[in-house]
Amino acid sequence: MTETPTTSATIRRPAPGGPTLAPGEPKGFLDRYFGLTASGTTVRTEAIAGVTTFLTMVYIVFVNPTILANAGMDKGAVFVATCLAAAVSTLVMALYANYPVALAPGMGLNAFFAFTVVLSYKYSWQQALGAVFCSGVLFFLLSIFRLREYVINAIPKTLKLAISAGVGLFLGIIALEQSKIVVAHPVTLVTLGDLRQLPAILCLTGFVLIAALNSRNILGGTLIGILIVTLVGLPFGLTTYTGIVDVPPSLAPTFLQLDFSAIFEQTFIVVVLSFLFIDVFDNAGTLIGVTHRAGLLDEKGHLPRMKQALLADSFAAMFGSLIGTSTTTSYIESAAGVSAGGRTGLTAVFVAILFLLALFFAPLAGMIPAYASAAALLYVACLMTHGLAEISWEDVTEYAPAVVAAVTMPLTYSIATGIGLGFITYVAAKLLSGRFRDVSPAVIVLALLFAGKFAMG
């Protein structure tokens, strides 16, 4: 992918494809800065789009603290960090890249942070934050030195799709475990839990409700589903009412708590690369998908100001880790705002403002029980596994490594392990089949690195 040159100082980043604006025309500051007229939009339309995007992704401020609490992090501080990371990162995307794309701590990445890096690899959450920061720095360098195209293009599409689907399956098993639908078994490892228990019933009810609401294109369907099953649990003592609005909790428990003491350990490096891979691929796919839907790609299908957008995303990862949350990345839910007419960064400005206002709803976030957030996790899992449909099922050297990568993520409880086994089996299958041209040197190197990691234990 290539970038188009940035606009001059007198033309404040109009949307790609729009007419060139003469200095002083149009007259409003917002119009001049964001190129509203050139993009065929208005402040009112951008505001509506911003509200739409916010309502489709605000569930993260309720779900993220619950997930990261499993790593031992303070839920109140994570709530504040989630809101601030989303607000500041989205504002950077708005003002620097001028795209209607919102950012927040990513689903899947937060699960990898808590359940793999901390609970499985036994790193502290402070060290996990250090890994997130390092991945953000690498993402920044890839963007600055224009290496991102090589990295993104070097990884086979099959593995990209498999990684996304595998993360979805990983979220799925976490959701099923948190709601006690799936429980441990000494012989078969996992088995069906007691579906007569209310948390399991409410999780499944919430999942179906969220799916139905989103199918009907109900604005904020995921959030509505979470809140409904939370309220149903109140009379049964499954959650406790603690209020709705209050002064935001302290950020101190997670602020600047990064630990880089394990930075030279091989497993830590694998963790950093795993964060990087997922963020880079997810971000690239989100940016292309959202901007294509908005008609912002140029005549060659390239994304203007791609460098600015990726720099905004790399900043988000670093900033989020500094204040105490897992990797912050672009959200595909931004497409909802685009569908509502959002075309410029002003849409993202409104999203950022709403996330700042969300800071005062910490009591409501603290009420959300595990079974309610599990319902949302299960729904997101379904969305992420959709990529399996795009894999080439006629070529065994393509679909076999993809299945290995996707299936081993939930079964080993490790996204990094799934990525590693996917790379190794892909390279081995291609080389043993004599299809040497299908494998890039970068993929071979990555496969060897993962093989060395597994060999050393």
C-alpha positions in Angstrom: 0.0 0.0 0.0 1.2 3.5 -0.8 0.4 6.9 0.6 -0.6 10.0 -1.3 1.2 13.2 -0.4 -0.3 15.2 2.5 -2.1 18.3 1.6 -0.6 21.8 1.9 -1.0 24.1 4.8 -3.8 26.0 3.1 -5.8 22.9 2.4 -6.5 21.2 5.7 -6.7 17.5 4.8 -9.8 17.3 2.7 -11.1 13.7 2.2 -9.5 11.8 -0.6 -11.2 12.4 -3.9 -12.8 15.6 -2.9 -12.3 18.9 -4.7 -9.5 21.2 -3.9 -10.6 24.0 -1.6 -9.4 27.5 -2.1 -8.0 29.3 1.0 -10.9 30.7 3.1 -13.5 28.5 1.4 -15.5 27.1 3.0 -15.6 29.5 5.9 -16.1 27.5 9.1 -13.0 26.3 11.0 -14.3 22.7 11.3 -15.1 22.8 7.6 -11.6 24.0 6.7 -9.8 21.6 9.0 -11.7 18.4 8.2 -12.8 19.2 4.7 -16.5 18.7 5.4 -17.8 20.3 2.2 -15.2 18.5 0.1 -16.3 15.2 1.6 -20.0 15.9 1.1 -20.9 15.9 4.9 -21.9 18.4 7.6 -21.2 18.9 11.3 -24.6 17.4 12.1 -24.0 14.3 10.0 -20.6 13.8 11.6 -22.1 14.2 15.1 -24.8 11.5 14.4 -22.1 9.2 12.9 -20.0 9.8 16.0 -22.8 8.8 18.4 -23.5 5.8 16.2 -20.0 4.5 16.3 -19.7 5.2 20.1 -22.9 3.2 20.9 -21.7 0.2 18.9 -18.3 0.0 20.7 -19.0 1.4 24.2 -19.4 -2.1 25.5 -15.6 -2.3 25.7 -15.6 0.0 28.8 -17.7 -2.6 30.6 -16.0 -5.7 29.2 -12.3 -4.7 29.3 -12.1 -4.2 33.0 -13.7 -7.6 33.6 -11.2 -9.3 31.4 -8.1 -7.6 32.7 -9.2 -8.1 36.3 -8.3 -11.8 35.7 -4.7 -10.6 35.4 -4.9 -9.0 38.8 -5.5 -5.4 37.6 -7.6 -2.9 39.5 -11.0 -2.8 37.7 -11.6 0.9 38.5 -8.3 1.9 37.2 -8.7 -0.2 34.0 -12.1 1.4 33.4 -10.5 4.8 33.5 -7.6 3.7 31.4 -10.0 2.2 28.8 -12.0 5.4 28.5 -8.9 7.6 28.3 -7.1 5.3 25.9 -10.1 5.3 23.6 -10.7 9.0 23.8 -7.1 10.2 23.3 -6.2 7.7 20.6 -9.4 8.4 18.7 -8.7 12.1 18.9 -5.2 11.5 17.5 -6.7 9.6 14.6 -9.2 12.4 14.1 -6.8 15.3 14.1 -3.7 13.7 12.6 -5.1 11.3 10.0 -8.6 12.8 9.5 -10.4 9.5 9.3 -13.8 8.5 10.9 -12.1 5.7 12.7 -12.4 5.1 16.5 -9.9 3.3 18.6 -10.2 1.4 21.9 -8.5 -1.6 23.7 -8.9 -4.5 21.3 -11.0 -7.6 22.0 -8.8 -10.6 21.7 -5.7 -8.7 22.5 -7.1 -8.1 26.0 -7.8 -11.8 26.4 -4.3 -12.7 25.2 -2.9 -10.2 27.7 -4.8 -11.6 30.7 -5.2 -15.4 30.0 -2.0 -16.1 28.0 0.7 -13.6 29.0 -0.2 -13.4 32.7 -2.1 -16.5 33.6 -0.3 -19.0 31.3 3.2 -17.6 30.8 3.2 -16.3 34.4 4.4 -12.8 33.6 3.1 -10.0 35.9 0.5 -7.6 34.4 3.2 -4.9 34.7 5.4 -7.0 32.4 2.5 -7.6 30.1 2.1 -3.8 29.8 5.8 -3.5 29.0 5.3 -6.0 26.2 2.3 -4.0 24.8 4.5 -0.8 24.9 7.3 -2.6 23.0 4.9 -3.8 20.4 3.7 -0.3 19.9 7.3 1.0 19.5 7.9 -1.7 16.8 4.7 -0.8 15.1 5.8 2.9 15.1 9.1 2.0 13.6 7.5 -0.2 10.9 5.3 2.8 10.0 8.1 5.4 10.1 10.6 3.4 8.0 7.9 2.2 5.5 8.5 -1.5 6.4 4.8 -2.2 7.1 3.9 -3.0 3.5 6.7 -5.7 3.4 5.6 -7.2 6.7 1.9 -7.2 5.9 2.4 -8.4 2.4 4.9 -11.1 3.4 2.4 -12.9 5.7 0.1 -15.2 3.6 -3.5 -14.2 3.6 -4.4 -17.6 4.8 -2.5 -17.1 8.1 -3.9 -13.6 8.5 -7.5 -15.0 8.3 -6.5 -17.9 10.5 -5.1 -15.6 13.2 -8.3 -13.6 13.3 -10.5 -16.7 13.4 -8.3 -18.3 16.1 -8.5 -15.2 18.3 -12.3 -15.4 17.9 -12.3 -19.1 19.0 -10.1 -18.1 21.9 -12.6 -15.5 23.0 -15.3 -18.1 22.6 -13.8 -20.6 25.0 -13.1 -17.8 27.5 -16.8 -16.7 27.3 -18.0 -20.3 27.8 -15.7 -20.8 30.8 -16.6 -17.6 32.5 -20.3 -18.4 32.3 -19.7 -22.0 33.4 -21.2 -23.4 30.2 -17.9 -25.3 29.7 -16.0 -26.6 32.8 -12.9 -28.7 33.4 -13.0 -32.5 33.3 -10.2 -34.8 34.5 -10.4 -37.1 31.5 -11.7 -35.1 28.5 -10.2 -31.8 29.8 -13.4 -29.9 29.1 -17.1 -30.8 29.4 -20.5 -29.3 29.5 -21.4 -27.4 32.7 -24.7 -27.3 34.4 -27.0 -25.4 32.0 -29.6 -25.2 34.8 -27.5 -22.6 36.6 -28.6 -19.0 36.2 -25.3 -17.5 35.0 -25.1 -20.0 32.1 -28.8 -19.4 31.2 -28.3 -15.6 31.3 -25.1 -15.8 29.2 -26.8 -17.7 26.5 -29.9 -15.5 26.7 -27.7 -12.4 26.5 -25.8 -13.8 23.5 -29.0 -14.6 21.6 -30.4 -11.2 22.5 -27.2 -9.4 21.3 -27.2 -11.4 18.1 -30.9 -10.6 17.4 -30.5 -6.9 18.2 -27.5 -6.6 15.9 -29.3 -8.6 13.2 -32.1 -6.0 13.4 -29.5 -3.2 13.2 -30.5 -1.9 16.6 -28.1 0.9 17.5 -26.1 -0.2 20.6 -27.4 -3.7 20.4 -24.4 -5.2 22.2 -24.6 -2.7 25.0 -28.3 -3.2 25.4 -27.9 -7.0 25.6 -25.2 -6.6 28.3 -27.4 -4.2 30.4 -30.6 -6.3 30.1 -29.0 -9.6 31.4 -27.2 -7.6 34.1 -30.5 -6.1 35.3 -32.2 -9.6 35.2 -29.4 -10.9 37.6 -30.0 -8.1 40.2 -33.0 -9.8 42.0 -31.1 -13.1 42.1 -28.0 -11.6 43.8 -25.8 -12.2 40.8 -24.8 -8.6 40.7 -25.1 -5.7 43.1 -26.4 -2.2 42.4 -23.7 0.3 43.1 -25.0 3.3 41.3 -24.8 4.7 37.8 -22.9 8.0 37.8 -20.0 9.0 40.1 -16.6 10.7 40.1 -14.1 8.5 38.0 -11.9 6.1 40.1 -8.2 6.7 40.5 -5.9 5.8 37.6 -3.0 5.4 40.1 -3.0 1.6 40.4 -2.1 1.1 36.7 -0.6 4.4 35.7 3.1 4.1 34.5 3.3 0.6 36.0 5.2 -0.9 33.1 7.9 -3.5 33.8 10.7 -4.2 31.2 12.7 -6.7 33.4 11.9 -9.6 31.1 12.6 -7.8 27.8 15.5 -10.1 26.8 13.7 -13.4 27.5 12.8 -15.4 24.4 9.2 -16.0 25.5 8.8 -12.3 26.2 10.0 -11.5 22.7 7.4 -13.9 21.3 4.7 -12.2 23.3 5.8 -8.8 21.9 5.7 -10.1 18.3 2.3 -11.7 18.9 0.9 -8.4 20.1 2.5 -6.8 17.0 1.2 -9.3 14.5 -2.4 -9.2 15.7 -2.4 -5.4 16.0 -0.8 -4.8 12.5 -3.1 -7.3 10.7 -6.2 -6.2 12.5 -5.5 -2.6 12.1 -4.7 -2.8 8.4 -7.9 -4.8 7.8 -10.0 -2.4 9.8 -8.7 0.7 8.1 -9.1 -0.7 4.6 -12.6 -2.1 5.4 -13.9 1.1 7.0 -12.4 3.5 4.5 -13.5 1.4 1.5 -17.1 1.5 2.9 -16.8 5.3 3.2 -15.5 5.6 -0.3 -12.2 7.1 0.9 -9.8 4.9 -1.1 -8.2 6.5 -4.1 -8.7 5.4 -7.7 -6.0 2.7 -7.3 -7.7 1.3 -4.2 -5.0 2.7 -1.9 -5.6 4.5 1.3 -4.4 8.1 1.4 -2.7 9.1 4.6 -2.1 5.4 5.5 1.1 6.5 7.3 -0.7 8.9 9.5 -3.4 6.3 10.3 -0.8 3.7 11.2 1.2 6.1 13.3 -2.0 7.0 15.2 -2.6 3.3 15.9 1.0 2.7 17.1 0.7 5.7 19.3 -2.5 4.2 20.7 -0.7 1.0 21.7 2.0 2.9 23.5 -0.3 5.4 25.2 -2.7 2.7 26.4 0.1 0.7 28.0 1.4 3.8 29.8 -1.9 4.4 31.5 -2.8 0.8 32.1 -4.6 -1.2 29.5 -3.9 -3.8 26.8 -3.3 -2.9 23.2 -5.5 -0.1 21.8 -6.4 -0.5 18.2 -8.8 0.6 15.4 -12.3 -0.7 15.8 -14.3 -2.3 12.9 -17.4 -0.9 14.6 -16.4 2.4 13.1 -18.1 1.1 9.9 -21.4 1.8 11.7 -20.7 5.5 11.9 -19.6 5.5 8.3 -22.9 3.9 7.4 -24.6 6.8 9.2 -22.7 9.3 7.0 -19.4 9.8 8.8 -16.7 10.8 6.3 -14.0 12.7 8.2 -12.1 12.9 11.5 -14.8 15.0 13.0 -16.8 11.8 13.5 -14.0 10.5 15.6 -13.8 13.8 17.5 -17.4 13.2 18.7 -16.6 9.6 19.6 -13.6 10.8 21.7 -15.8 13.3 23.6 -18.4 10.6 24.4 -15.6 8.3 25.8 -14.6 11.1 28.1 -18.1 11.5 29.3 -18.2 7.7 29.9 -15.6 8.2 32.6 -18.4 9.2 35.0 -20.3 5.8 34.6 -17.7 3.7 36.5 -20.4 2.4 39.0 -22.4 1.0 36.1 -19.3 -0.6 34.6 -18.5 -2.2 38.0 -21.9 -3.8 38.2 -21.4 -5.8 35.0 -21.1 -9.5 36.0 -18.9 -12.1 34.2 -21.8 -13.8 32.6 -23.0 -10.6 30.9 -19.6 -9.7 29.5 -19.2 -13.4 28.4 -22.3 -12.9 26.3 -20.6 -10.1 24.4 -17.4 -12.1 24.1 -19.3 -15.0 22.6 -20.9 -12.6 20.0 -17.5 -11.0 19.1 -16.1 -14.5 18.8 -18.7 -15.3 16.1 -17.8 -12.1 14.2 -14.1 -12.9 14.2 -14.4 -16.5 13.0 -16.1 -15.3 9.8 -12.7 -15.1 8.1 -12.5 -18.9 7.9 -15.0 -18.7 5.0 -12.4 -16.8 2.9 -9.7 -19.4 3.2 -8.9 -21.5 0.1 -10.5 -24.8 1.0 -9.4 -26.4 -2.3 -5.7 -26.2 -1.4 -4.6 -28.4 1.6 -1.3 -26.5 2.0 -3.4 -23.4 2.7 -6.3 -24.7 4.8 -4.4 -27.2 6.9 -2.0 -24.7 8.5 -5.0 -22.3 8.9 -7.0 -24.9 10.8 -4.0 -25.8 13.0 -3.4 -22.1 13.9 -7.1 -21.4 14.6 -7.8 -24.6 16.6 -4.7 -24.6 18.7 -5.3 -21.1 20.0 -8.3 -22.0 22.2 -7.1 -25.6 22.9 -3.6 -24.5 24.1 -5.1 -21.3 25.7 -2.5 -19.3 23.8 -2.7 -17.0 20.8 1.0 -17.0 20.5 1.2 -20.8 20.3 -1.5 -20.9 17.6 0.4 -18.3 15.5 3.7 -20.2 15.9 2.2 -23.6 15.0 0.4 -22.0 12.0 3.7 -20.5 10.7 5.6 -23.7 11.2 3.0 -26.0 9.5 2.5 -23.5 6.6 6.2 -23.4 5.8 6.6 -27.2 6.2 3.6 -28.0 4.1 4.6 -25.7 1.3 8.3 -26.8 1.2 7.5 -30.5 1.3 5.0 -30.0 -1.5 7.7 -28.4 -3.6 5.9 -25.0 -3.7 8.9 -23.0 -2.8 7.7 -19.8 -4.4 4.6 -19.6 -2.1 6.8 -19.0 0.9 8.6 -15.7 1.5 11.9 -15.5 3.3 10.2 -13.5 6.1 7.7 -16.3 6.8 10.5 -18.9 6.8 12.5 -16.8 9.4 9.4 -16.5 11.6 8.7 -20.2 11.4 12.3 -21.0 12.4 12.1 -18.5 15.3 8.9 -20.1 16.6 10.3 -23.6 16.1 13.4 -22.6 18.2 11.1 -21.2 20.9 9.1 -24.5 21.1 12.3 -26.6 21.0 13.7 -24.7 24.0 10.4 -25.1 25.9 
